[in-house]
Amino acid sequence: MAAVSKGPVARALSSRWAKPVVFVLGLVPLGWMVWLGVSGGLGAEPVAEAVRQSGLWALRLLLVALAVTPLRILTGQAGLARFRRMIGLFAFFYALLHVSVYVGVDQFFDWAAVWKDIVKRPYITVGMGAFVILTALAATSTNGMVRRLGGRRWKALHKAVFVAGAAGCVHYVMLVKGWQYPPFVYAAILLGLVALRYAKSPAAGRLSPSYRT
């Protein structure tokens, strides 16, 4: 494992301002979508585009959260781990927005129609599965839940984040029409992150107990 740096990057990561900056950055996609909505930038089908944009940001931030541990290993910047939970919760936030716009705005809370879609459209079935997993992970993300579940069970549960990531990528692949490469780029990134996460190379080494989830 790379030696932990004590240079300016490490100091910036441990700064009291680092988390507020990351929090603000996490809200930028929401602000951008709101701006597009009020300015007519969501196109001819604004609801469908809002659903698409929120889903993409959920997947992007989930991949960023999964990238934290490999980046920590490769760079030796242990301070990166401070942001993993926040980024993961932002991924859940955008997934919740994705589902909420679909259910509330697209379907007008017609639960029968929503259930019909979930059952009959495989890409929605897979997407809802990913959302259920993210909901469970968000609900158990607090320190209190770690204590209640116990470290071993909590870590086992939170490894399901990889399942959520895979389901999100499959959802995206199934959603698009025809051959389009972007969904496969996301899937390739996920596979690369999983490979880095569990690599047995000297550069990766073994993860310390604090960062195994």
Phi, psi and chi 1 to 4 in degrees:
 res  aa     phi    psi   chi1   chi2   chi3   chi4
   1 MET       -  141.6 -175.5 -178.0  -62.4      -
   2 ALA   -65.7  147.4      -      -      -      -
   3 ALA   -66.2  144.0      -      -      -      -
   4 VAL   -71.6  124.7  176.1      -      -      -
   5 SER   -76.8  143.2  171.0      -      -      -
   6 LYS  -116.9   23.2  -62.2 -175.5 -178.6  -61.8
   7 GLY   -84.5 -163.4      -      -      -      -
   8 PRO   -61.9  -33.9   18.1  -30.3      -      -
   9 VAL   -65.0  -45.6  174.1      -      -      -
  10 ALA   -62.2  -39.5      -      -      -      -
  11 ARG   -66.4  -38.8  -70.5 -164.2  -64.7  -89.2
  12 ALA   -65.6  -40.7      -      -      -      -
  13 LEU   -65.8  -31.4  -68.3  173.5      -      -
  14 SER   -91.2   -1.9   62.0      -      -      -
  15 SER   -64.2  150.9  165.8      -      -      -
  16 ARG   -68.5  -15.7   64.1  174.7 -178.7  169.9
  17 TRP   -88.7  -11.6  -61.9  106.1      -      -
  18 ALA   -64.6  -47.4      -      -      -      -
  19 LYS   -65.5  -43.9  -79.6 -168.3  172.6 -177.6
  20 PRO   -58.4  -36.7  -27.6   35.8      -      -
  21 VAL   -64.8  -45.3  167.8      -      -      -
  22 VAL   -63.7  -38.0  172.5      -      -      -
  23 PHE   -61.9  -46.7 -175.2   85.3      -      -
  24 VAL   -62.2  -42.9  170.7      -      -      -
  25 LEU   -61.2  -34.6  -71.0  174.4      -      -
  26 GLY   -66.8  -22.9      -      -      -      -
  27 LEU   -89.7  -10.8  -67.3  174.9      -      -
  28 VAL   -58.7  -45.6  168.3      -      -      -
  29 PRO   -59.1  -38.1  -25.4   35.8      -      -
  30 LEU   -63.1  -46.0  176.3   62.4      -      -
  31 GLY   -60.1  -39.8      -      -      -      -
  32 TRP   -64.7  -42.5  177.1 -116.3      -      -
  33 MET   -65.8  -39.4  -75.4 -173.1  -74.7      -
  34 VAL   -63.1  -43.5  170.6      -      -      -
  35 TRP   -60.6  -44.6  167.1 -108.1      -      -
  36 LEU   -61.5  -38.1  -70.4  177.1      -      -
  37 GLY   -65.5  -43.8      -      -      -      -
  38 VAL   -79.6  -20.2  -60.4      -      -      -
  39 SER   -98.6    1.6   65.3      -      -      -
  40 GLY    78.3   17.4      -      -      -      -
  41 GLY   -84.1    1.4      -      -      -      -
  42 LEU   -88.2    3.3  -70.2  176.6      -      -
  43 GLY    85.0 -164.8      -      -      -      -
  44 ALA   -72.4  -23.0      -      -      -      -
  45 GLU  -123.7   76.5  -63.1 -177.8  -29.0      -
  46 PRO   -61.9  -36.3   20.2  -31.5      -      -
  47 VAL   -66.5  -47.5  174.2      -      -      -
  48 ALA   -61.0  -38.4      -      -      -      -
  49 GLU   -69.6  -36.4 -177.0   62.2   16.0      -
  50 ALA   -65.0  -40.3      -      -      -      -
  51 VAL   -62.0  -44.9  171.7      -      -      -
  52 ARG   -63.7  -47.7 -169.6 -176.2   75.7   86.8
  53 GLN   -63.3  -44.3  -71.7  -74.5  -20.6      -
  54 SER   -65.3  -37.8   55.1      -      -      -
  55 GLY   -65.7  -40.7      -      -      -      -
  56 LEU   -62.7  -41.7  -80.4  174.3      -      -
  57 TRP   -68.7  -33.4  -81.6  108.9      -      -
  58 ALA   -61.6  -45.3      -      -      -      -
  59 LEU   -67.6  -42.4 -177.3   55.2      -      -
  60 ARG   -60.4  -46.1  -72.0  164.4 -177.8  162.8
  61 LEU   -71.3  -31.1  -72.9  168.0      -      -
  62 LEU   -63.3  -41.8 -177.0   57.4      -      -
  63 LEU   -66.3  -37.7  -67.3  177.9      -      -
  64 VAL   -62.1  -43.7  172.0      -      -      -
  65 ALA   -60.5  -40.5      -      -      -      -
  66 LEU   -70.0  -22.2  -70.5  173.5      -      -
  67 ALA   -79.9  -13.6      -      -      -      -
  68 VAL   -61.4  -48.9  168.6      -      -      -
  69 THR   -65.0  -47.7  -66.3      -      -      -
  70 PRO   -58.0  -40.3  -26.1   35.0      -      -
  71 LEU   -65.3  -38.0  -76.1  174.5      -      -
  72 ARG   -62.5  -42.1 -177.7 -169.1   63.2   79.0
  73 ILE   -66.3  -46.7  -66.1  170.3      -      -
  74 LEU   -71.0  -32.1  -66.7  173.8      -      -
  75 THR   -99.7  -17.1   65.1      -      -      -
  76 GLY    75.6   10.7      -      -      -      -
  77 GLN   -90.9   88.4  -62.7  -68.9  -14.1      -
  78 ALA   -62.1  -25.5      -      -      -      -
  79 GLY   -63.6  -17.6      -      -      -      -
  80 LEU   -61.1  -29.4  -73.7  168.6      -      -
  81 ALA   -62.4  -21.5      -      -      -      -
  82 ARG   -60.1  -25.4  -63.2 -179.8   61.9 -154.3
  83 PHE  -102.8   -5.2  -48.8  102.3      -      -
  84 ARG   -62.6  -45.8 -177.8  175.5   50.4 -158.7
  85 ARG   -63.8  -44.8 -178.1 -174.7  -58.1 -177.1
  86 MET   -61.4  -44.5 -178.1 -174.2  -64.0      -
  87 ILE   -64.8  -41.0  -63.0  169.3      -      -
  88 GLY   -61.8  -39.5      -      -      -      -
  89 LEU   -68.7  -33.0  -72.1  173.7      -      -
  90 PHE   -66.9  -37.3  -93.9  116.3      -      -
  91 ALA   -59.3  -44.2      -      -      -      -
  92 PHE   -63.9  -40.2  168.3   71.3      -      -
  93 PHE   -57.9  -45.8  168.7   75.0      -      -
  94 TYR   -72.6  -30.0  -75.0  101.5      -      -
  95 ALA   -65.9  -40.7      -      -      -      -
  96 LEU   -63.9  -40.5  178.2   61.1      -      -
  97 LEU   -63.3  -42.3 -178.3   62.4      -      -
  98 HIS   -56.4  -50.5  178.2   64.3      -      -
  99 VAL   -69.3  -38.9  172.2      -      -      -
 100 SER   -65.2  -41.7  -62.5      -      -      -
 101 VAL   -65.6  -40.9  174.1      -      -      -
 102 TYR   -62.7  -49.6  162.6   69.2      -      -
 103 VAL   -72.4  -46.3  171.8      -      -      -
 104 GLY   -84.9  -38.3      -      -      -      -
 105 VAL   -98.9  -44.9 -176.8      -      -      -
 106 ASP   -74.6  -43.4 -173.2   41.5      -      -
 107 GLN  -103.6   -2.8  -62.4  -66.6  -28.7      -
 108 PHE    52.2   41.2  -64.4  101.7      -      -
 109 PHE    57.2   30.0  -64.1  102.0      -      -
 110 ASP   -81.5   89.3 -174.7  -18.7      -      -
 111 TRP   -63.6  -31.2  -63.8  106.9      -      -
 112 ALA   -64.6  -42.3      -      -      -      -
 113 ALA   -67.6  -39.3      -      -      -      -
 114 VAL   -62.3  -46.6  170.6      -      -      -
 115 TRP   -62.9  -39.4  178.2 -110.8      -      -
 116 LYS   -60.7  -41.7 -176.5  177.8  179.2 -179.3
 117 ASP   -63.2  -43.8  -90.6   -5.3      -      -
 118 ILE   -61.3  -41.3  -66.3  172.6      -      -
 119 VAL   -75.6  -39.9  171.8      -      -      -
 120 LYS   -96.1  -17.5  -67.8 -166.8  172.2 -177.5
 121 ARG  -112.0  106.8  -60.7 -170.4 -177.3 -168.2
 122 PRO   -56.5  -36.7  -26.2   35.4      -      -
 123 TYR   -66.2  -31.3   74.5   89.2      -      -
 124 ILE   -74.2  -38.3  -65.7 -178.1      -      -
 125 THR   -57.1  -48.1  -52.8      -      -      -
 126 VAL   -65.1  -43.3  173.2      -      -      -
 127 GLY   -61.4  -42.1      -      -      -      -
 128 MET   -66.6  -33.8  -76.4  -63.4 -178.6      -
 129 GLY   -62.0  -43.3      -      -      -      -
 130 ALA   -62.0  -40.2      -      -      -      -
 131 PHE   -65.8  -40.1  177.7   67.5      -      -
 132 VAL   -61.1  -42.7  168.7      -      -      -
 133 ILE   -63.3  -46.5  -66.7  172.0      -      -
 134 LEU   -62.2  -35.8  -70.7  178.7      -      -
 135 THR   -63.0  -44.2  -59.3      -      -      -
 136 ALA   -63.9  -39.5      -      -      -      -
 137 LEU   -69.1  -40.1  -60.9 -176.3      -      -
 138 ALA   -65.2  -40.1      -      -      -      -
 139 ALA   -67.5  -23.7      -      -      -      -
 140 THR  -110.3   22.0   57.0      -      -      -
 141 SER   -86.2   -8.8   64.7      -      -      -
 142 THR   -80.4  159.1   64.0      -      -      -
 143 ASN   -61.5  -34.7  -67.9  -26.3      -      -
 144 GLY   -62.1  -40.7      -      -      -      -
 145 MET   -69.9  -32.5  -72.9  -56.5  -59.6      -
 146 VAL   -60.7  -43.8  176.9      -      -      -
 147 ARG   -66.8  -41.0  -69.6 -167.9  -66.5  -89.6
 148 ARG   -66.5  -42.0  -70.7 -174.2 -176.2   92.6
 149 LEU   -79.3  -27.3  -69.1  171.7      -      -
 150 GLY    88.0  143.3      -      -      -      -
 151 GLY   -55.3  -43.9      -      -      -      -
 152 ARG   -66.3  -47.0 -179.1  167.9  -59.4 -169.6
 153 ARG   -66.5  -37.5  -76.8 -173.1  -65.5  175.7
 154 TRP   -63.1  -44.1 -173.2   88.4      -      -
 155 LYS   -64.5  -40.4  -69.8  174.2 -175.6  177.9
 156 ALA   -62.7  -42.8      -      -      -      -
 157 LEU   -63.0  -43.7  172.3   62.9      -      -
 158 HIS   -77.7   -7.7  -82.2 -110.0      -      -
 159 LYS   -69.9  -14.4  -73.8 -178.6 -179.8  178.9
 160 ALA   -65.7   -9.8      -      -      -      -
 161 VAL   -59.0  -31.8   67.5      -      -      -
 162 PHE   -68.4  -36.0  -64.1  103.8      -      -
 163 VAL   -65.4  -42.3  179.5      -      -      -
 164 ALA   -61.8  -42.0      -      -      -      -
 165 GLY   -62.6  -44.2      -      -      -      -
 166 ALA   -63.8  -43.2      -      -      -      -
 167 ALA   -64.0  -37.8      -      -      -      -
 168 GLY   -63.0  -41.8      -      -      -      -
 169 CYS   -66.6  -42.4  -69.9      -      -      -
 170 VAL   -63.6  -42.2  171.4      -      -      -
 171 HIS   -55.2  -44.7  171.9   68.3      -      -
 172 TYR   -67.8  -43.0 -169.8   17.1      -      -
 173 VAL   -60.9  -43.5  169.1      -      -      -
 174 MET   -72.8  -25.9  -63.1  172.2   71.9      -
 175 LEU   -72.7  -41.8  174.3   64.2      -      -
 176 VAL   -72.3  153.3  -60.1      -      -      -
 177 LYS  -100.4  133.2  -62.8  177.8 -179.3  178.9
 178 GLY    74.4 -172.5      -      -      -      -
 179 TRP   -84.4  112.6  171.2 -100.0      -      -
 180 GLN  -133.5  133.4  -61.9 -175.3   40.2      -
 181 TYR   -79.2  -26.2   71.1   87.1      -      -
 182 PRO   -52.5  -45.2  -29.2   37.6      -      -
 183 PRO   -59.0  -34.1  -21.8   33.1      -      -
 184 PHE   -74.9  -25.7  -64.4   98.0      -      -
 185 VAL   -65.1  -44.6  171.9      -      -      -
 186 TYR   -62.7  -42.1  -74.2   88.3      -      -
 187 ALA   -63.7  -40.0      -      -      -      -
 188 ALA   -64.9  -39.4      -      -      -      -
 189 ILE   -61.9  -43.9  -69.0  171.1      -      -
 190 LEU   -60.3  -46.3  175.5   63.9      -      -
 191 LEU   -61.5  -39.7  -71.5  173.8      -      -
 192 GLY   -63.9  -40.6      -      -      -      -
 193 LEU   -66.5  -40.4  -70.0  173.6      -      -
 194 VAL   -63.2  -42.3  172.3      -      -      -
 195 ALA   -62.3  -43.6      -      -      -      -
 196 LEU   -65.8  -39.3  -76.1  172.1      -      -
 197 ARG   -61.1  -37.7  173.9   65.0  173.5   76.2
 198 TYR  -111.0   13.8  -71.6  105.0      -      -
 199 ALA   -62.1  143.1      -      -      -      -
 200 LYS  -103.8   20.4  -62.5  -61.9 -176.3  179.7
 201 SER   -72.4  159.0   65.1      -      -      -
 202 PRO   -59.2  -31.5  -24.2   34.1      -      -
 203 ALA   -67.6  -33.4      -      -      -      -
 204 ALA   -83.9  -44.6      -      -      -      -
 205 GLY    65.2 -167.1      -      -      -      -
 206 ARG   -95.3  144.0  -67.0 -178.0   59.1   85.1
 207 LEU   -76.0  142.2  -64.4  180.0      -      -
 208 SER   -71.1  155.5   63.9      -      -      -
 209 PRO   -55.4  -31.3  -26.0   34.5      -      -
 210 SER   -68.4  -17.7  -59.7      -      -      -
 211 TYR  -126.5   27.7  -57.7  112.2      -      -
 212 ARG   -89.7    4.5  -74.2 -178.5 -178.1  169.6
 213 THR  -108.0      -   57.7      -      -      -
